[in-house]
């Protein structure tokens, strides 16, 4: 379970979440889309796609505009001002981060109230986050501890102990870790390919339980 929420309590309206990891393949977009969908069930949500590949925008096109809105911002310098302008119109903003674009990542860190770092249960993947963690801590040092940042284990494999082991490695970074893992499930890829999410296809399934478990922690923190 996340060990502290000291900064989040200052933000009770229009929270901005950023899903960031400089390494590709960590499940950033999958997590961002599922979090946005879960939040949209009882709130207004805007997803901001900062990845030049535009995967979230492609998903939105496939969805036919029947879900939450998705906008693209490709210029790093415009991210913070644009998101701040848009935030008054939505209860939540979710930023889908871009891999390997350090400038965009830095602007996302300075914009967000909460940074979620999805990481596969592998020391190699965790070590690849070192530059992002450095950016976060530099920002926290000059911004009164903001943004709150936490790791989330993603693409975990059933029946392995890697997720348990990675929790020990995470402690070295001095950042908290969300309770629970998001497992590598076929339903995630299948649903996104259809312009949906696992919440549409298997609303009572294990994948949805994992997403809602994370959402419960996020909402609980902002409402504290």
NORNORZI-V985211 format. One record per pair of residues at least 12 apart in sequence whose C-alpha atoms are under 7 Angstrom apart, sorted by the first residue. I is the first residue (numbers start at 1). J is the second residue. Records with the same first field share a line. If there is no record, write none. Layout:
BEGIN
I: J / J
END
This chain:
BEGIN
1: 177 / 178 / 179
2: 176 / 177 / 178 / 179
3: 176
5: 221
7: 145 / 146 / 148
8: 148 / 221 / 222
9: 221 / 222 / 224
11: 222
12: 222 / 223
13: 91
14: 87 / 88 / 90 / 91 / 92
15: 92 / 93 / 113
16: 92 / 93 / 94 / 112 / 113 / 114
17: 93 / 94 / 95 / 112 / 113 / 114 / 115
18: 94 / 95 / 96 / 97 / 108 / 112 / 114 / 115 / 116
19: 32 / 95 / 96 / 97 / 115 / 116 / 117
20: 97 / 115 / 116 / 117
21: 99 / 117 / 118 / 129
22: 99 / 100 / 129 / 132
23: 99 / 100 / 128
24: 99
26: 118 / 119 / 120 / 154
27: 118 / 154
28: 96 / 118
29: 56 / 96
32: 94 / 96
34: 197 / 211
35: 211 / 215
36: 94
37: 68
38: 212
40: 68
43: 91
44: 90 / 91 / 92
45: 68 / 90 / 91 / 92 / 93
46: 68 / 69 / 70 / 90 / 92 / 93 / 94
47: 69 / 70 / 71 / 93 / 94 / 95
48: 70 / 71 / 72 / 73 / 94 / 95 / 96
49: 70 / 71 / 72 / 73 / 95 / 96 / 97
50: 72 / 73 / 74 / 96 / 97 / 98
51: 97 / 98
52: 74
57: 70 / 71
59: 192 / 195
60: 195
62: 194 / 195
63: 195 / 196
76: 103 / 104 / 107
79: 107
80: 107 / 111
106: 135
109: 136 / 147
110: 139
112: 147
113: 146 / 147 / 148
114: 147 / 148 / 149
115: 147 / 148 / 149 / 150
116: 149 / 150 / 151 / 152
117: 150 / 151 / 152
118: 151 / 152 / 153 / 154
119: 151 / 152 / 153 / 154
120: 153 / 154 / 155 / 156
121: 153 / 156 / 162 / 163 / 166
122: 162 / 166
123: 166
149: 175
150: 175 / 176 / 177 / 178
151: 176 / 177 / 178
152: 177 / 178 / 181
153: 181 / 182
154: 181 / 182 / 183
155: 182 / 183 / 184
156: 181 / 182 / 183 / 184
157: 183 / 184
182: 210
END
